[in-house]
């Protein structure tokens, strides 16, 4: 099965660019992908554009869902769209709110959801995340009201859980597909994991093997790296070798940053395409045997 990985979010600026100018009818886009044998996987990040009039921000503010600073006001941190607020997934009402948004989002023909930047990542911060002094008003059964240092490691898992539950609301008979960058023990109940923004070099190819094995030993059986590396340009030899190994990973996907060359087998010439095809065919052949 082929998958179309679509970089769009609820964070306003990408939605505006994607839907208004390039793809004004996302439901038709998904339908066209389906006709060509693709599944459409859409990205959702936790950072929500801090802007009055934006429906996600307005609906969240109405029921008070945002992580707070120590003074009780919503924390605002910069991510891709600029100033953003962040849902407090430690509260059941917030997970329900997010799930209802996901349910509506799925009706656009979305087959799976890719949760990125959910450590949560925050730009212009020494720690690359939000301050540990931020406040989560968590449910009593998971720890109650605590600062961010208490909940940081489970934030990504709780987002993945909320996304998973929203997809189940959309179709209770369909198994959700969620991919998450951040997670914790138990994340495998809700999402697959990829190992984040790696680099196009031999060292990171080698590292990807031990990372996937150790994730498996930690209870996450469905994981894998960005084949070819995210940061930088893979060489044909590096990409071909990484595809040979990557075909054995539970999760196998070529991916790269926007400024790099394409990281698909056909991008590196006929030899790499042929070798990659043979590896994948052999894998499925022996699996069927």
C-alpha angles and dihedrals in degrees: 000000000000121000129207109211107206119195103215133123145179087254094107104231096069092041090054093048096042103041103033102042111018106022109015091170109048092174091059090046090056091046091053090050090051091051088056094050098261131133114217116228113188126198123235120183125192097234108098120199110256098228133125111235094034104118097221093049092045095048092047093047091050092062096032102244103153129110109251137221119237089269092060098253122119114274112242118200132170121251132148099312094041123250110026140177123215131224116241099229091181087083120077092218090057093049089051091049091050091045092054090052091049090050091056091044092055091060088072088075096270113163099185142358129232114207109202134170089026103138070080102260116207125185124226091031126120090221093043088232138068124293117280088230092067114116129240116191093208128182114270093244093062099041109294124231109000140149122263094262088067095052103028097102094051098043095093093046092051090051090050089049091052091049092048092050091049091053090051089053089056094051119001091188096055122081108235121234113211125168118197135186097200125047148143139211105311096030090117088075090068112020152013117244132224120196099242134237105352129173130252099247140102094255092061091046088057092044092052091065095056092041093056092045092050092047087054091051088050092057101267106114097170109068144115144156133254100278109235093015130277100237115058137358122303119219119231090252094049094046093046092051092045091052090052090055095034093059086068094052117098089235115038121180135146111223139158144169120275095254095054131081118272114280102211124115093249090055093072103052137268097297094057091042092051094047092046091050092050092051093050094044091049091050094054092041093057091041090056091046 
